[in-house]
Amino acid sequence: MHHPVFRKWRYPCYRLKNSKHIVEVEKIIKSKFESIGIEYKVESEPIIINSLAVGEYGDTLDLNKISVTWKNTIYEPELFPGLIYRVYEPVRATFLIFSSDKFVVLGVSDLSLLPAIIKENLDFNDYIKS
């Protein structure tokens, strides 16, 4: 796993399964720096700025119907195969919803809110293709 480190000891971490892995990555980076004689400086606790979650809902959806019914959606299947749905309350999040039963949630920094955001915003009962 490669993690570039910037001047102020900030570095992005990719593909972490949960927030507990941040501590493990920090230990790895610290040991690599110390192995080449560089003192590792930590000025603050790690924070999550952005996250990505992937899920499935189990049915084929009518994205055209969702795009005309829900607010804050963009659906142009000739440009991108998924529907883009933006949520602004209680926190900002972006959903990419695909007709093939998959969705992606982007932009949530507080992982504890993720299940509630998904539950509150993804009700597909009226949009399942039969």
Beta strands, then each sheet from edge to edge (+ up, - down):
strand 1: 52-56
strand 2: 73-74
strand 3: 82-87
strand 4: 93-98
strand 5: 102-106
sheet 1: 1+ 5- 4+ 3- 2+
end
